[in-house]
């Protein structure tokens, strides 16, 4: 079970209730699998500049923070911005890698796979 951190917004900044540095917990925010569960968007002040997390909606107390790239930031990092679903034999949406044909349940899982993990996509490893 991953550690749980409680944070609050203070003057536009996320602050850990325990007083820990954001560097200790910000990387533990889970990647959103789709836009419905996404609460934060990673944005940059300039291409190659600092990256900030922006709340997309009011986040309720106790709700998990999840993040995904803004379209401009995704394009800057060569991460796909779209994923077209297909439907399996049960009629459920699935997302298929156009390089290796691996199947994913969520669009962002496919996008991350193509950029970071698919050996056939010639994607760069995550640094």
N, C-alpha and C positions, 0 to 999 in steps of 0.2 A: 504494500500500500504506500503510495507516495506521500510525502509529508504534506500537512495542511497548514497553510499560512492564511491568516486573516489580514486583509488590507482594507484601508479606507482612503477616500479621496480627501486630500487637504490642499486647498489652493491649487487645484488642478493637477496635483501629483499623487500617485499611489504610494501610500506609506504603510509599512508593515506594523501591525499592532504591537509586536514584540520589540520594535525598534531596530530590527535587523536591516542591514543594507539591502537595497533592491538587487544588488549583484548576487546576493545569496538565494533569492527566490524567483526573480523575474524569468529566469530560464526554465522554471518548472511549470509555467503556464502552458497548458496543453494546446496543441494545434487543433483548431476547429475542423471537424470533418466535413462540414457543409455550412452554408450561410445561415441556416435556421438555428444552429447552436452557437454561432459566432457572437461573442460579446465585445471583442476588441479587434481593431484593425491596426496592423503595423504600417506606419507611414514614415516617410523621410522628409526632412526639411529641404534637402537638396539631393539630387542624385549623388550617391556616395557619402552623404552627410549622416548626421545622427538619426537613429531610428527611434520613433516614439510610438507608444500604444495609445490609440484613441478609442474611447467607448462609443459604440454604435447605437446604444440605447441605454436606458436606465437599467442598472444591474441591481437585482434584489439582494438583500442580506442573505448570506449562505449560498448564493449562486456561484457556481464555478466560473472562473474567467477562462475564456478560450479565445485564441487569436488566429488570424490569417492575414496574409499580405494584402495591401491595397493593390489595385490593378497596376498603377504606375510602378510601385515597388517590385511587384512580381515581374513585370516586364524588364525592369532594370537588372534583376537577377536571373533572367531567362527562365522563369518558372511559368508554366502554362497558366493562362487566365481563364480558360474555358475547358469544360469536359462535357461531352455529349453522352447522355445515358442510352443504354440499350435495355431491353427487357429479357429476362431469362424465361425459362419454361414455365415458371410459376407467375410470371407477370411482374416480378420485382425488378426495380431499377438496378442496373449494374453498369460499371464503368470499366472499359477494357483498354489496356495499354496498347497503343498503336504500333509499338515496337516489338514487344515480346508476347503480347496477347494475355498477359496476366489480368485477372478480373478483380475489381474492387467494389465494395459496397457503397463507398462515399466518394464524391468528386475530388475533394482535396487530398484524399489518400492516393488517388491516381496521380494528381499533379505532383505531389511530393515524390512518389515513386519514379516518375519520368525524370524529374530533375536530379534527385539525389541517389537513387538506387538502381535504376534499370541499366544493366550492363550493355544493352543494345542501343540505348539512346545517345550514347557518347556524352552523357551529362557529366558535369564536373562534380567531384566529391564535395561534400559540405566542409567548409573550413571554419 
